[in-house]
Amino acid sequence: MSQGKIGLGYLKLNFKMKSPLEDIKNYFDRRFSREEPALTAIRSSSDQAGLPPIHIPIYLGKLLYILAKMQNAKKILEIGTLAGYSTAWLAQSLPSHGKLITLEINPTYAALAQDHLQQAHLAHLVEIRVGHAVDLLAQLAHQQEGPFDLVFIDADKENHALYLDWSLNLTQTGSVILIDNLLPKGDSVGQPAHQEAEAVYSFNDYLAQHPQLEVSVIPVITRDIQRMDGLGLIYVK
């Protein structure tokens, strides 16, 4: 049996285990997504500080990094910083003269993220702005701080449409917008079971029909390994 077939057999065997999503995620993390020690430290520090366990999985951080590299991004905008884990992945993709602006509503999270980025030697590439994202986005547009090559939206779901609309004011043709959490919790896909799910599905309808955008969704495994989610991959026409 060839080595390739052995690999496939290994995966098929693991799919039959009690927690197949956990096994798949751990395989992707281990095989393709080795992170720098500074990134591991950010995850550990976030957990120790009692932050919500909602930062992206390791393999998804690597995907953001690669997409930003492929985009040759020099200016990145992030909406939703938390402790700076996804921020660090994106900042690592930047050239020495690049810049990332990240928006965070919680001053405590922003301060922790600043510490993390300093420890990771990435703070010189990142500016954290604290406040309501819609207000901060309006300021960015008013001050003409765009266009951004890549935007990553990972914040409250109820305001996704507002964040997207402002992002379009801060990007240009050829820019890429990434939006996390396009598949909400619920027993049935497409049938909202709570207010947040209703907001996500309503936004997905808006996103899918938007005339300025080319949209695809990448299935992803959530950090808590309980379910599948979706990452929106969007090209601005």
N, C-alpha and C positions, 0 to 999 in steps of 0.2 A: 504493500500500500504506500502511495506517495505521501510526502510530508503534507502537501495541500489537503489530501483526503483525511489525514489524521486530524488536521486542524478543524475541518468541517465536522468530523465525528465528535470531537471534543465539544464543539458548540452545540451540536444536537443533543448530546448527553446532558449538557448544562441546562438546556431549555426545559428538560423534564424535571428539573429540581423544584423544590417547594416554592422558591422565590425567583422565578426566571428573570424578572426585571432587575433585581439586585445583582444577579450573576452577570447579566449583560452589561450593566453599568460598570461594575467593578472590572470586568474584562476590558472595556473601552478605556477606563481610567488608567488601568495598569499597563496596557499594551501600547496605547497611542497618546497618552495625555500626561506624561510625567511633568510635574510642575516644579518650578524653582523652590528652594527652601523658604524663601520669603513669602511665597504664595501659600505654602503649607502653614506657615506661621500666622498668616492672616485668618485662615479658616479656624485654626485652633484658638486664636485670641478671640474671635467672634463668638465661638461657642462658650468660652470661659466667661465672656462678658454678658452672656445671657441674651444675646441678640436673637431675633426671630430666625429660625433655621431655614431661611429662604434664599440664601445666596445660590448662585448657579452651580451645577455639578462641575467637577474638574474637566471632563471631556468637553463640556459646552464652553468653558472658558478657553480651552485650546481652539475650539471652532471659531469663537469671536476673534481670537488672535490671528488665525489664518485668514479669515475673511477680511480683516483690516489690512493685513499684509497684501493680499491679492488686490485690494482696492487701492493700494499705495497711499493709504490715508495719511494726511499730514495734519488735518484738523478733525477732531472727533468730539461729538457731543453725547453725553450720557445723561439720561433722566432717571434718577434713582440710584444713589450711591451705596446706601447701607454702610458696610464696613470697608468698602473699597476693594473687594475681591475681584469683581468683574472689571472695575476700574484699572486694577493692576495688570490684568491680562491685556486689556486694550492698550494701556500705556506702553507696555513692552513692545508693541508692534510699531510704535512711532519712531521716526528718525530723530536725530539729536535736536533738530530745530522744530520738531512737531509740538502740538499742543492739544490737550484734552480738557474740556470743561465739563464738570459733572455737577448735577443739581441734586440737593438733598434737603428735605424739609425739616429733619430732626437734627438740632445742633449737636446732640450727644453723639449720634452716629457719625456726623461730619467730622467731629473732633477725633474720634477713634480712627476714622478712615485716613485723616491727615497723618496721624501717628504711624499707621500701617504703611502709608506710601513713603514716608520719610525713612522708615526702617528698611523698605525695599529699594531705596535709592531711586525712586521714581517721582518724588514730589516736585522736582524741577520741571516736569512735563505736564503736571496736572494742576488745575485750579478748581477748588471746591467752592461752589456758591450755595449759600444756605437761604432757604425760603420756599414759598409756594412755587412749584415748577411753572405754572401758567404765568405768574408774574415775572419770574426770571426769564422765561422764554420771550415774553413781550419786551423785556429790557434788551435781551440779546438782539432781537429784530430791530428795535428802535436804534440801537447803537451800531447796527450793521456789522455785527461780529461774524456773520457767515460769509460765504457758504461753507458748510461742513461737508467733508467727504463721506463721513459715516456717522450715523446716529443710532444709539442703542437705547431703547425705551424699556424700562423694567421698573415700573412704579405702580401706583394704584390704578386698578383696571377701569374704574368709573370714568376716568378722565383720558382714556386712551385716544379718543377722537380729537380732543383738544390738543393733546401732545403731538399727534400726527399732523394736524393742521398747522400748528406753529412750526413743526419740523420742516414742513414744505416751504415755509417762508425763510428757512435758514439753510436750505440745500439748493442744489441745482441739478440740471440734467446730468445723469451719470452717478449721482450720489446714491448711497445705499442706506436704507433704514432697516434696522433689526428690531423686532418687537417680541418680547418674551410673553409666555403664558396666554396663548391663544386657544387653549383647550381647558376650560374650567373643570373643577371637580363636579361630579355628578354620576349617577348610575347609568344614564342614557346620553349618548353624544347628540348634541343638537337640541336637547330639551332642558332648558334652564330649571334648576331645582332651587335656586336662591338668587338674591339680588345681584351678587357679583357675577354669577354665571349669566344672568340675563344681560348684564352690561357687556360682557365679553362677546356673546353671540350677536348682540346688536351691532357692536363695533366690527365684528368679522364681516357682517353683511355690508357695512359701509366700506370697509377696506377692500373687499372683493370686487366691488363695483366702481372703485375710484378711477376716474378717467386719466389721472396723472401717473398712475402706478402700474407696474408689473409685479405681481405678487405670487409667491409660493410659500408653502409652510413645511418646515422640517420637523418630523416627529422627534421628540426628545423624552428622556426619562427624567422624572423629577428627582430632586435631591433626596427627598424622603423615601424614594423607591416604592411609592405606593401606586403610581399610575403613570400613564403617558401624558405628555403635554405637547405644545407646539410652539416653535420659534418661527415668526414671520420673517421671510427674506424678501426685501422689497427694493425694486429698482425704480428710481425716479426718472420718468420719461422727459 
